[in-house]
Amino acid sequence: MRFGIVVFPGTNCDTDTLWVVREVLQQPAEPVWHEDTDLAHFDAILLPGGFAHGDYLRAGAIARFSPVMSAVGEVAAAGKPVMGICNGFQVLVEAGLLPGAMMRNAGLRFVCKEVTLRVENAGTRFTRACHAGQRLRMPIAHNEGAYFADADTLACMSKRGQIVLRYCDAEGRVNPGANPNGSLENIAGICNEAGNVFGLMPHPERAAEPLLGSADGRLLFQSLLDSFSAISTSEKERVLV
């Protein structure tokens, strides 16, 4: 499975993400500069964390206009998986590839700590290696991570299974005390209506090996591989028929 890792000026988690794909998952991956416009040869696109274009104006507001984002939109429209991590999530929201908006953290402070997440939808391409209700441990590090959407949008997202991850306590309870940034309904990760574009504020690439204190993040990357293998097998069977 060929991965493209988008790099903007200010991106700083691309090397970590490349390591996970190449060394942990043993899959081919290439960095993609923000001025590139041809992503057709990739099977999946990842937008890693950092501070794209310095996050001036607001996180992701400038990066959405980078030439590569038109190509990312084409990849998404073609049904291929696109995952945005932290700043990548913010860019996807600004680009309109995911609903809602990202706001400053409650308390207006940068938050960097490990959190517990509850898998709300285990049927996506990004969570199929998990089970519903499973608790995952991953770190967060952001200043604009409070997810917001109007009530009607949230209701539709909930009905369609677009709320994929929520912040929870160690026992899996979703409550205000487990919310690190003021995100509405403790939302930590969402997908688009088609289910092929996914964004989350926590960093799975920083929790993909036991040496890092948690390997739970690897499950999200493994889910992508499992989904790709299942689709490839299905296509082969259809051709044989």
N, C-alpha and C positions, 0 to 999 in steps of 0.2 A: 504494500500500500504506500503510495508516494505522497508525502506530506510537504506542503509549502508553508514556511514560517515567515509571516509578514514582519518586516522591520521598518519602522519609522525613525526619523531622527529623534532620539530620546528614549526609544525602546531599550529596556535593560534586562529583560527576562528571556530574550531569544536564545541565548546560549544554553540556559537551563532547559528550555523546551526542546531544543535540538538534541541535547544529551539524552533526555528521556526517550525521544522517538528513536534516535540512532542506537544508543547504547543499551537502554533498558528494554525497549521493545524490538530492537534489531530490525528497524524499518528504514527505508531510504527517506531522507528529508533534506531540503535545501532552504537556505534563507532567501527571502524574496524582498528586494528593495522597494520602497514605497513608490518609486517611479516606474516600476515594471507594470506591464498591462496584459501580459499573456500568462494565464494560469491554467490553460486548458489541459496541460499534461499532468496536473496534480489530481489525486483522488480525494484529498481533503486539505483544507486551509485552516491554519491556526493563527490567531492574532494574540501574541503574548502580552504580558504586562510591561509596565514602564511609565514613561511620561511623554507620549507622542507629541512632538513639536513643543515640548515643554509644558503641555497642558495649559497653554495660555488661553485666555477667555474662559474656557471651562474644559474639563477633560474630554478629549476626543473631538472637540469642535473644529479644530483645524485639520486633524488627520482625516476626517470624513471627506475632505476635498482632494486628498492625494489621488494621483492617477490610478493607483492599484485598487482603490475602493470600487471603481466601476467594474473592474475585473472580478473582485470579490462578489459583487452583486450578481454578475453573470454566473459565477460558480454556484451561488445559492439558488438562482433561478433554475439552473440545470438539475437541481436536486442533490448536489454533492454536499457533504457535511462541512460546515464552517463553525469553528469554536473560538470564542473570544474570552480570554482570561484577564480579569481585572481591567486594566486599561483597554484591552481588546474588547471586553464587554461594553465599556463606555463608548468606544469607537463604533461598534455595531449599532448601539442605540442611537447615537448621533446620526449615523448613516441611514436610519430608518429600516434597518434589517431586523431589528427587534423592537417591540413596542415599549412605550413608557419613557422614562427619563431618569437620569442619575443626579442626585443632589448631594450637597455637602453633608458629611456625617453629623449626626446629632452631637451637640457639644462643640462642633466646629474644630475638631482635633483629628490629626492623622492617627489611625488605629493600626497597630501592628501586633498581632497575637494569634494564637491557635484557637480555632473555633470548632464546634461540633455542628454537623449538618445532618439533616434528615432527608432521605430520598423520598420525594413525593410521587414521582413518576418513574418507574423502573422500565417503562416500555419504550424509551427513546433510544436512538442510536448511541447516545452518550452515556446511558445508564443501564444498558441491558445486562451488564455483568454484575449489577447490584440487585437487591430486592426491595420492594416497597417497604418503607419504614426503617431501612437500614441506616445506621449512624456512621458517619465518616468524619475523620479528623483531618483538618487541613489548616494552614495558616492564611491569614489575611494581612494586607498591607496597603491601605488606601486612605484617601482623604474625601473622595466623592463616591461613596458606596451605598448611599441610602436610595434604594429603588423606589420610584414613584410612578403611579399610573392612576387615572381617574377610576371611579367606582365601577362604571360600566365596563371599562377595559379589563379591570381586575376580575370582574364576574365572568366575562367571556373567556379569559385566560384560564381561570380555574375550571370552568366547564369543559374546556378543550384539553386539559392536562398540560398546559404550557408552563405551569409553575413546577419546576423540576426539583429544586432544592430549597430547603428552608433552614435557617439557623435554629438550633434547639439546644436544650441543656444535655447533660451527660446521660440522662434517662430517656432522651428522645422527646421531651415535652417542648412544644413551641410556646414560648412566653416572652414577655418584655425583657426579663433578666438575661435571656440568651441572645438578645438582639444587640450586636456590637456597634451598629451605625444608624439606627433609626429607620431601617428599611421597612416599607409597608408590608404588613403581614409576615414579617421575618423572612422576606424573600431573598435568597442568596443566588439563585440561578433560574433562568427561564429559557424557553425555546420559542421559535416562531410557530405559526399555525401549522405549517407543513412538517415541522419537527426536525428539519435538517440544519437549522441555525441555532446555536446554543451559546449563551453567555453566562458566566458566573464570576463573582467577585473573589472567592477564595482561589488559592494557587495550587492546583493539583500537581504541577510539575515540581513543587517544593515538598511534596509528600508522596513521592513515587518509589521510594526505596526505604527499607527498614533503617538504614543508617541515618536517615533524616528524621527519624522519630515516628514516622507513619508512612505506610505504603498504600494508604487508602486512595490517594489521588490516581494511582496507576489504574484503578478500576475504570475510570472515565476514558482513559486512552485505550485500555483493553476493550472496552465496549465498542469503540470505533472500529477496532480490528475485527471483532466478532461480527459486527454488522456488515462490514465490507466483505468478509468471507462468506457470510450467508447470502448476500446479494450476488456475489460472483458465482457461487454454486447454483443459485436459482437461475441465473442467466445461462450457465452452461447446460443445465438440464432442459431449459426451454429450447435451446439450439438443437440439442440431441433429439428432442421430440419432433 
